[in-house]
Amino acid sequence: MNVSAMLKTGLALAAMILGFLAVLPLKAVAPKDSRSVDVRQEVLVQMLEASDAERQLLQKEVSELRNEVQQFQQDALSGKSSLEMIQEKLNSIENLAGLSTVSGPGIELTLSDAGKRVIDIGPGSIDREALVVHDQDLMLLINELKAAGAEAISIKSGSIEERVVGSTFIRCTGPALIVNNRKMASPFTVRAIGDPDVLVSGLEIPDGLLDQLRTFGITVRIVKVKDLVIPGYEGSRVFNFADVVKSPDVEEVRE
């Protein structure tokens, strides 16, 4: 190889080396920019996928609503089906309001006044008022039952049984209690429909309401029942001051 060829080869190698060195800084910073681009692209892809999923969900809801509207139209034309739907709706509302007789598993809880045997333990040691079942005792008991999932509750005394509804009130009147304007006396039996095990567990908590009642000698007896029948509320349903607020008219939406 002559000198000219060697010089050309050297210059070529030098140019390649310089070119390589010039590219190195670019490659050193390129990953950071590329990662940023990749992240932005990934976010955009995720947003696009989420948007597409939401669009598909909305399309599904629109399709279901159209089917419901079509079904309602068919029911309205047939007459019979629409009446059945109205009756089902009415039954559901009456059940929720406690107006209908219901049945199912549950518990019966009986509370009885303490009696004289506890009073004789020691004069002045226990307040006589604490030895009888009071209105707040029953109200707290109903609250605990509702918290434990009771779906229907009634209070019974002798042959009188009153369904607990939204307007139910309980108050003391001397030795008796008034429940839904009806007088009751001890012993009181509170009947509740729901999961019997859950209802009992919700009441028999340490230092809970029942433990406190037992401390004052109140007799507490709980029985699980496979099939309870609780009557509907039969009191006054007339509202003299509360009027139903009608919903505003909904404009028909056309595509």
C-alpha positions as CSV (number, residue, x, y, z in Angstrom):
1,M,0.0,0.0,0.0
2,N,1.5,3.4,-1.0
3,V,1.5,6.5,1.0
4,S,-1.5,8.0,-0.8
5,A,-3.6,5.0,-0.2
6,M,-2.5,4.9,3.5
7,L,-3.4,8.6,3.8
8,K,-6.9,8.0,2.3
9,T,-7.4,5.1,4.6
10,G,-6.4,7.1,7.7
11,L,-8.6,10.0,6.7
12,A,-11.5,7.6,6.3
13,L,-10.9,6.0,9.6
14,A,-10.5,9.4,11.3
15,A,-13.8,10.6,9.7
16,M,-15.5,7.4,11.0
17,I,-14.2,7.9,14.5
18,L,-15.2,11.6,14.5
19,G,-18.6,10.7,13.3
20,F,-19.0,8.0,16.0
21,L,-17.9,10.5,18.7
22,A,-20.3,13.0,17.4
23,V,-23.2,10.6,17.7
24,L,-22.4,9.5,21.2
25,P,-23.9,12.6,22.9
26,L,-27.0,12.2,20.9
27,K,-27.4,8.6,22.0
28,A,-26.7,9.5,25.6
29,V,-29.7,11.9,25.7
30,A,-31.9,10.1,23.2
31,P,-33.2,7.5,25.7
32,K,-34.7,10.2,27.9
33,D,-36.5,11.9,25.1
34,S,-37.6,8.5,23.7
35,R,-38.9,7.5,27.1
36,S,-40.9,10.7,27.4
37,V,-42.4,10.1,23.9
38,D,-43.1,6.5,24.9
39,V,-44.8,7.6,28.1
40,R,-46.9,10.2,26.3
41,Q,-47.8,7.6,23.7
42,E,-48.7,5.1,26.4
43,V,-50.9,7.7,28.2
44,L,-52.6,8.6,24.9
45,V,-53.2,4.9,24.1
46,Q,-54.7,4.4,27.6
47,M,-57.0,7.4,27.2
48,L,-58.1,6.2,23.8
49,E,-58.8,2.7,25.2
50,A,-60.7,4.2,28.1
51,S,-62.7,6.4,25.8
52,D,-63.5,3.5,23.6
53,A,-64.6,1.4,26.5
54,E,-66.8,4.2,27.8
55,R,-68.3,4.7,24.3
56,Q,-69.1,1.0,24.1
57,L,-70.7,1.1,27.6
58,L,-72.8,4.1,26.6
59,Q,-73.9,2.3,23.4
60,K,-74.9,-0.7,25.5
61,E,-76.9,1.5,27.9
62,V,-78.6,3.2,25.0
63,S,-79.5,-0.2,23.5
64,E,-80.9,-1.4,26.8
65,L,-82.9,1.8,27.3
66,R,-84.3,1.4,23.7
67,N,-85.3,-2.1,24.5
68,E,-87.0,-1.0,27.7
69,V,-88.9,1.8,25.9
70,Q,-90.0,-0.8,23.3
71,Q,-91.1,-3.1,26.0
72,F,-93.1,-0.4,27.7
73,Q,-94.7,0.5,24.4
74,Q,-95.7,-3.1,23.8
75,D,-97.0,-3.4,27.4
76,A,-99.0,-0.2,27.0
77,L,-100.7,-1.6,23.8
78,S,-101.5,-4.9,25.4
79,G,-102.9,-3.3,28.5
80,K,-102.6,-6.4,30.7
81,S,-98.9,-6.4,31.1
82,S,-98.8,-2.7,32.0
83,L,-101.4,-3.4,34.7
84,E,-99.3,-6.2,36.1
85,M,-96.3,-3.9,36.1
86,I,-98.2,-1.3,38.0
87,Q,-99.4,-3.9,40.5
88,E,-95.8,-5.2,41.0
89,K,-94.7,-1.6,41.6
90,L,-97.5,-1.0,44.1
91,N,-96.7,-4.2,45.9
92,S,-93.1,-3.2,46.2
93,I,-94.0,0.2,47.5
94,E,-96.5,-1.2,50.1
95,N,-93.9,-3.7,51.2
96,L,-91.3,-1.0,51.7
97,A,-93.8,1.2,53.6
98,G,-94.8,-1.7,55.8
99,L,-98.4,-1.8,54.7
100,S,-98.5,-5.4,53.6
101,T,-98.3,-8.7,55.6
102,V,-94.9,-10.3,55.2
103,S,-93.4,-13.7,56.2
104,G,-89.9,-15.1,56.5
105,P,-87.2,-16.3,58.9
106,G,-86.4,-14.1,61.9
107,I,-86.4,-13.8,65.7
108,E,-88.8,-13.1,68.5
109,L,-87.4,-11.2,71.4
110,T,-89.4,-10.8,74.6
111,L,-88.7,-8.2,77.3
112,S,-90.3,-8.4,80.8
113,D,-90.0,-6.0,83.7
114,A,-87.6,-6.9,86.5
115,G,-90.2,-7.4,89.3
116,K,-89.9,-6.9,93.0
117,R,-87.2,-9.4,93.6
118,V,-84.6,-7.0,92.2
119,I,-86.0,-4.1,94.2
120,D,-85.5,-6.0,97.5
121,I,-81.8,-6.4,96.8
122,G,-81.1,-3.1,98.6
123,P,-83.1,0.1,99.3
124,G,-81.9,2.9,97.1
125,S,-79.3,0.8,95.3
126,I,-81.2,0.6,92.1
127,D,-83.6,3.2,90.6
128,R,-87.1,1.8,90.4
129,E,-87.5,3.3,86.9
130,A,-84.7,1.2,85.6
131,L,-86.5,-2.0,86.5
132,V,-89.2,-1.7,83.9
133,V,-89.1,-1.6,80.1
134,H,-89.2,1.9,78.8
135,D,-90.0,3.5,75.4
136,Q,-86.3,4.3,74.8
137,D,-85.4,0.6,75.4
138,L,-87.8,-0.5,72.6
139,M,-86.6,2.3,70.3
140,L,-82.9,1.4,70.8
141,L,-83.8,-2.2,70.2
142,I,-85.6,-1.4,66.9
143,N,-82.6,0.7,65.9
144,E,-80.2,-2.3,66.6
145,L,-82.4,-4.6,64.6
146,K,-82.5,-2.3,61.6
147,A,-78.7,-2.0,61.8
148,A,-78.5,-5.8,61.8
149,G,-80.6,-6.0,58.6
150,A,-84.1,-6.6,59.8
151,E,-86.5,-6.1,56.9
152,A,-89.8,-6.0,58.9
153,I,-90.4,-5.4,62.6
154,S,-93.4,-5.4,64.9
155,I,-94.1,-4.9,68.6
156,K,-96.6,-7.3,70.3
157,S,-98.2,-7.2,73.7
158,G,-100.9,-9.7,74.5
159,S,-103.2,-9.9,71.5
160,I,-102.1,-6.5,70.2
161,E,-99.4,-6.3,67.5
162,E,-98.3,-3.2,65.8
163,R,-96.0,-3.0,62.7
164,V,-93.1,-0.6,63.0
165,V,-93.2,1.9,60.1
166,G,-91.7,5.3,59.3
167,S,-94.4,7.1,61.3
168,T,-94.3,4.7,64.3
169,F,-93.8,6.4,67.7
170,I,-93.3,4.8,71.2
171,R,-93.7,6.7,74.4
172,C,-94.3,6.0,78.1
173,T,-97.7,6.7,79.7
174,G,-97.2,5.6,83.3
175,P,-96.9,1.9,83.6
176,A,-97.9,1.3,80.0
177,L,-96.4,2.2,76.6
178,I,-98.2,3.7,73.6
179,V,-97.2,2.2,70.2
180,N,-98.9,3.7,67.1
181,N,-101.7,5.1,69.4
182,R,-102.3,1.7,71.0
183,K,-101.6,0.9,74.7
184,M,-99.3,-2.0,75.5
185,A,-97.9,-3.4,78.8
186,S,-95.1,-5.7,79.7
187,P,-94.1,-8.2,78.5
188,F,-93.3,-6.9,75.1
189,T,-92.4,-9.2,72.2
190,V,-90.4,-7.6,69.4
191,R,-90.6,-9.7,66.2
192,A,-88.2,-9.2,63.3
193,I,-87.8,-10.8,59.9
194,G,-84.2,-11.2,58.7
195,D,-81.2,-13.5,59.0
196,P,-81.8,-15.0,62.5
197,D,-78.1,-15.6,63.2
198,V,-77.1,-12.1,62.1
199,L,-80.0,-10.5,64.1
200,V,-79.0,-12.4,67.3
201,S,-75.3,-11.6,66.8
202,G,-76.2,-7.9,66.3
203,L,-78.0,-7.8,69.6
204,E,-75.8,-10.1,71.8
205,I,-72.7,-7.9,71.7
206,P,-70.7,-7.5,74.9
207,D,-71.9,-4.5,77.0
208,G,-74.6,-3.9,74.4
209,L,-78.3,-3.0,75.0
210,L,-79.4,-6.5,76.1
211,D,-76.5,-6.8,78.5
212,Q,-77.4,-3.5,80.1
213,L,-81.1,-4.5,80.4
214,R,-80.1,-7.8,82.0
215,T,-78.0,-5.8,84.5
216,F,-81.2,-4.2,85.9
217,G,-83.0,-7.5,86.0
218,I,-85.0,-7.1,82.8
219,T,-85.8,-10.6,81.5
220,V,-84.6,-11.0,77.9
221,R,-85.6,-14.1,75.9
222,I,-84.6,-14.6,72.2
223,V,-86.1,-17.3,70.0
224,K,-85.1,-18.0,66.4
225,V,-88.1,-18.7,64.1
226,K,-88.0,-20.3,60.7
227,D,-91.2,-18.7,59.4
228,L,-92.5,-15.5,61.0
229,V,-95.7,-13.8,59.8
230,I,-95.7,-10.0,60.5
231,P,-98.9,-8.1,59.8
232,G,-99.0,-4.9,57.8
233,Y,-99.5,-1.4,59.3
234,E,-103.3,-0.7,59.8
235,G,-103.1,2.7,61.3
236,S,-104.0,6.1,59.8
237,R,-102.4,6.8,56.3
238,V,-103.8,10.3,56.0
239,F,-101.4,13.2,55.7
240,N,-102.9,16.6,56.5
241,F,-99.9,18.8,56.0
242,A,-97.3,16.9,53.9
243,D,-98.0,17.1,50.2
244,V,-96.2,15.0,47.6
245,V,-93.8,17.1,45.5
246,K,-94.3,16.2,41.8
247,S,-91.3,15.7,39.7
248,P,-90.8,18.3,36.9
249,D,-91.8,17.2,33.4
250,V,-89.1,15.5,31.5
251,E,-88.7,16.7,27.9
252,E,-88.8,14.0,25.4
253,V,-85.3,13.4,24.0
254,R,-85.3,12.7,20.2
255,E,-82.3,11.6,18.3
